[in-house]
Amino acid sequence: MTHVVDTASIRVHNRALLNRLESITYQDVLAAIPKKCFERDTQRGLLAVATHLVILTASYALLAVAPVWCAPILWVWLGTVLWGNFVLAHDCGHQSFSPNKQLNALIGHLLLLPTLYPYHAWRIMHNRHHAWTNHQDKDNSWRTITPEAYNSMSPINRFFYYNVHAYFWWFASEIHLFAFHFDRKKFSDPEWKSVSVSVAVIIAFMAVFFPTLIYFTGLWGFVTYWLMPWMVFHFWLSTFTLVHHNHPDIPYYPEGEWNPVKAQLFGTVHCEYPWWVELVCYKIGVHIPHHLSTAIPYYNLREAHEALKLQFPEFIHESRFQWSYLQEIVSQCHLSDEEGYHIPAKSVRGQ
């Protein structure tokens, strides 16, 4: 299913599709994916990490010798490569990188160091998103709220909510990082045992890396070698996660109507990106099979996606990354109406 404008006829069509999905079990959907897609190859994963780190190192070396006017171009590229760090760590967090949990944790921690994400904190928070994808009340990633909830917010909270769902979407993941991943209250006691280790690793990294970088390169070095690439990294993190589950054709489901098949199969978007992004983002845009089973390694996602399209073509949402498509999301997908479909904030009294 390609990107379409949401109309009354589309909603009628979707109701019929969602009614049909009620009779399809999760086991039915998983059975459509070839078993070989679930096979993990640790050596292949390690080779991908080694190759990626070579690309990252070479890119930083190029930035060090390039003329100043090239810096913005290289910031964009380096931020995109850092997004690749996150995607490979993402497989580690889901244990689809290797059957060895200790290796997953080690690689995940190392890859996330320059992003400042505490590995176990991110892993736990992200798995909550997978457990409640597109749930009106429980999803913790880009969840849209009802107009009533929006209007009941304080003016300052409404201001922040609106802007991170609109044209400041690219800043949302920075807020999410520091507001959630370092907060003791967001985790249970057993969770905090591992989270506190990851938080300590990130704090130690910042305590050593930032002063060292500034000492040898000055404040400009801090900006050019870390801050600007990090901001671009967050642009991609915010953008990918926004596009994966926000679409004019996809509702957020209230309690009683949500089920995992509707959320993961119908409520997740496959998106193709420019080739230079795809080069280092490790197929994370092939997102539907990943949401159906986090056990699928990134290198098997495309085969799994094609199998799902063959079996369930009418339930698949596919798109291509374009500014016009992104603009439609950030201008329209702010709140959820009574059926869970996106509506712009300007259509309600509070904005």
C-alpha positions in Angstrom: 0.0 0.0 0.0 1.5 3.3 -1.0 1.2 6.7 0.6 -2.3 8.0 0.2 -4.2 11.0 1.4 -6.5 10.1 4.3 -10.2 10.5 3.2 -13.5 9.1 4.4 -13.3 6.4 1.7 -9.8 5.4 2.9 -11.1 5.0 6.4 -14.0 2.8 5.3 -11.5 0.7 3.4 -9.2 0.5 6.4 -12.0 -0.5 8.7 -12.6 -3.5 6.4 -8.9 -4.3 6.4 -8.6 -4.0 10.2 -11.7 -6.2 10.7 -10.0 -8.9 8.5 -6.9 -8.6 10.6 -8.9 -9.6 13.7 -9.0 -13.1 12.3 -5.3 -13.3 11.6 -3.1 -14.5 14.4 0.5 -13.5 15.1 1.5 -17.0 14.4 -0.1 -16.8 11.0 2.0 -13.7 10.2 5.3 -15.1 11.5 4.7 -18.3 9.5 4.9 -16.3 6.3 8.5 -15.3 7.0 11.1 -18.0 6.0 12.8 -19.6 8.9 16.2 -18.8 7.6 15.5 -15.1 8.1 15.7 -15.7 11.9 19.2 -17.1 11.7 22.0 -15.0 13.3 25.5 -15.0 12.0 27.9 -13.5 14.5 30.8 -13.4 12.1 28.7 -11.5 9.6 27.7 -9.0 12.3 31.3 -8.5 13.5 32.4 -7.9 9.9 29.7 -5.3 9.5 30.8 -3.6 12.7 34.5 -3.7 11.6 33.7 -2.3 8.2 31.5 0.4 9.7 34.2 1.5 12.1 36.6 1.8 9.2 34.1 4.0 7.4 33.7 6.1 10.5 37.4 6.5 11.1 38.1 7.4 7.5 35.3 9.9 7.5 36.8 11.6 10.6 40.2 11.6 9.0 38.8 13.3 5.9 37.1 15.9 8.1 40.5 16.6 9.8 42.2 17.4 6.5 39.4 18.9 4.5 39.1 22.7 4.0 36.6 24.4 6.4 34.0 25.0 3.7 33.7 21.2 3.3 32.8 20.8 7.0 28.9 21.1 6.7 28.9 18.3 4.0 31.1 16.1 6.2 28.9 16.8 9.3 25.9 15.5 7.4 27.8 12.4 6.3 29.4 11.7 9.7 26.0 12.2 11.5 24.6 9.6 9.0 27.4 7.2 9.8 26.7 7.7 13.6 23.1 6.8 12.8 24.6 3.5 11.5 26.4 3.0 14.9 23.0 3.2 16.5 21.4 0.8 14.0 24.0 -1.9 14.6 23.7 -1.4 18.4 20.0 -1.7 17.8 20.5 -5.3 16.6 22.6 -5.9 19.7 19.8 -4.6 22.0 17.4 -7.0 20.4 19.9 -9.9 20.6 19.6 -10.4 16.9 23.3 -9.5 16.4 24.6 -12.7 18.1 23.4 -15.5 20.4 26.0 -14.3 22.9 24.3 -11.8 25.2 27.7 -10.6 26.6 29.0 -9.9 23.1 25.8 -8.0 22.3 26.2 -5.8 25.4 29.8 -5.1 24.7 29.3 -4.2 21.1 26.2 -2.2 21.9 27.9 -0.2 24.6 30.9 0.6 22.4 28.8 1.7 19.4 26.6 3.9 21.4 29.4 5.8 23.2 29.6 8.8 20.8 25.7 9.0 20.7 25.6 9.3 24.6 22.9 6.6 24.8 23.2 4.3 27.8 22.9 0.9 26.2 20.7 -0.9 28.7 18.5 2.2 29.3 17.9 2.5 25.6 17.3 -1.3 25.2 14.7 -1.4 27.9 12.9 1.8 26.8 12.9 0.6 23.2 11.5 -2.8 24.0 8.5 -1.0 25.6 7.9 0.6 22.3 7.9 -2.8 20.6 5.5 -4.2 23.2 3.0 -1.4 22.7 3.5 -0.1 19.2 0.9 2.4 18.2 -1.0 2.0 21.4 -2.8 5.2 22.2 -1.7 5.3 25.8 1.3 3.0 26.2 3.6 3.5 23.2 6.5 5.7 24.3 7.7 6.7 20.8 5.9 9.4 18.9 2.6 8.6 20.5 -0.1 11.1 19.4 -2.7 12.1 22.0 -6.4 13.1 21.8 -7.5 16.7 21.4 -9.0 16.6 24.9 -5.6 15.6 26.4 -3.9 18.2 24.3 -6.2 21.0 25.5 -5.8 19.9 29.1 -2.0 20.5 29.0 -0.4 23.6 30.4 0.6 26.1 27.8 4.3 25.3 28.1 3.7 21.5 27.8 1.4 22.1 24.8 4.1 24.3 23.2 6.7 21.6 23.5 4.3 18.8 22.5 3.3 20.6 19.4 6.7 21.6 18.3 8.3 18.2 18.6 5.5 16.7 16.6 5.7 19.5 14.0 8.7 21.4 12.5 11.0 20.8 15.4 10.6 17.0 15.1 14.3 16.6 14.5 15.0 17.8 18.1 12.6 15.3 19.7 15.1 12.5 20.2 17.6 14.8 22.1 14.8 15.6 24.6 13.8 11.9 24.8 17.4 10.9 25.4 18.0 13.1 28.5 14.4 13.1 29.8 14.0 9.3 29.9 17.3 7.4 29.6 19.0 8.8 32.7 16.0 8.9 35.0 16.0 6.4 37.8 12.2 6.7 38.2 11.7 5.3 34.7 13.0 1.9 35.6 12.2 -0.9 38.0 14.8 -1.9 40.6 15.9 -5.0 38.6 16.2 -2.9 35.4 18.2 -0.2 37.2 20.9 -2.7 38.1 21.9 -2.9 34.4 20.9 0.6 33.5 23.1 2.1 36.1 26.1 0.4 34.6 25.3 1.9 31.2 24.7 5.3 32.6 28.1 5.1 34.4 29.8 4.1 31.2 28.3 7.2 29.4 29.2 9.6 32.2 32.8 8.2 32.3 33.0 8.6 28.5 31.9 12.2 28.6 34.2 13.0 31.6 37.2 11.7 29.6 36.4 12.3 25.9 35.0 15.9 26.0 37.8 17.5 28.0 40.4 15.6 25.9 38.8 16.7 22.6 38.6 20.3 23.8 42.2 20.2 25.1 43.6 19.1 21.7 41.2 20.7 19.3 39.6 23.6 21.2 35.9 24.5 21.3 35.8 24.5 17.5 37.0 20.9 17.5 34.3 20.0 20.0 31.7 21.5 17.7 33.1 20.2 14.4 34.1 16.7 15.5 31.3 15.8 17.9 28.4 18.3 18.3 27.4 18.9 14.7 27.6 15.2 13.6 25.7 14.4 16.8 23.0 16.8 15.9 22.7 15.2 12.4 22.6 11.8 14.0 19.6 12.9 16.0 18.0 14.3 12.9 18.1 10.8 11.5 17.0 9.1 14.7 14.0 11.4 15.1 13.1 11.2 11.4 13.3 7.4 11.1 11.3 6.8 14.2 8.7 9.4 13.1 8.3 7.9 9.7 8.1 4.3 10.9 4.8 4.8 12.6 3.2 8.0 11.5 1.3 8.0 8.3 -2.0 9.6 7.3 -3.4 6.1 6.7 -2.4 4.6 10.0 -4.3 5.1 13.3 -3.1 4.8 16.9 -5.3 2.3 18.7 -7.1 3.0 22.0 -7.3 0.4 24.8 -9.7 -2.4 23.7 -9.0 -2.0 20.0 -5.2 -2.5 20.0 -3.7 -5.8 19.1 -0.2 -6.7 18.1 -1.0 -7.8 14.6 -2.7 -4.6 13.7 0.0 -2.5 15.3 3.1 -4.4 13.9 1.8 -5.4 10.5 -0.6 -2.6 9.5 0.7 0.1 11.8 4.4 0.0 10.7 5.8 1.7 7.6 8.4 0.5 5.3 10.5 3.4 3.9 13.2 3.6 1.3 15.9 6.3 1.7 18.5 7.8 -0.6 21.3 5.3 -1.5 24.0 7.1 0.6 21.8 6.8 3.7 20.9 3.2 2.9 24.7 2.5 2.6 25.2 2.9 6.4 21.8 2.5 7.9 21.7 -1.2 7.6 18.1 -1.7 6.3 16.4 -0.2 9.4 13.9 1.4 7.0 12.7 -2.2 6.2 10.8 -2.0 9.4 7.7 -4.1 9.2 9.4 -7.5 9.7 11.6 -6.0 12.4 8.4 -5.1 14.3 6.9 -8.5 13.8 10.0 -10.2 15.2 13.0 -8.4 16.7 14.9 -11.7 16.3 15.5 -11.1 12.6 19.0 -9.7 11.9 19.2 -6.6 9.7 20.7 -8.5 6.8 17.6 -10.7 6.5 15.0 -8.0 6.8 14.5 -7.4 3.1 13.9 -11.1 2.3 11.4 -11.2 5.2 9.7 -8.1 3.9 9.2 -9.6 0.4 7.7 -12.7 1.9 5.2 -10.6 3.9 4.3 -8.6 0.8 3.6 -11.8 -1.0 1.3 -13.2 1.7 -0.3 -9.9 3.0 0.0 -7.3 0.3 -3.1 -5.3 1.2 -1.8 -4.7 4.8 1.7 -3.4 3.9 2.5 0.4 4.0 5.4 1.4 1.9 6.8 4.9 1.3 9.9 6.7 -0.1 11.7 9.4 1.9 10.9 12.7 0.3 10.6 16.2 1.8 7.0 16.5 0.7 6.1 13.3 2.5 7.9 14.3 5.7 6.3 17.8 5.5 2.8 16.1 5.3 3.6 14.1 8.5 4.9 17.1 10.5 2.1 19.4 9.4 -0.7 16.9 9.9 0.2 14.1 12.3 -0.1 15.9 15.7 -3.2 14.5 17.4 -5.5 11.5 17.2 -9.2 11.8 16.5 -11.9 9.5 17.8 -10.9 6.8 15.4 -7.2 7.2 16.2 -6.3 8.8 12.9 -4.0 11.8 12.8 -5.3 15.4 12.7 -3.4 18.7 12.8 -3.3 20.5 16.2 -4.6 23.7 14.5 -7.9 22.0 14.0 -8.6 22.0 17.7 -9.3 24.8 20.1 -6.1 24.6 22.1 -3.6 25.5 19.4 
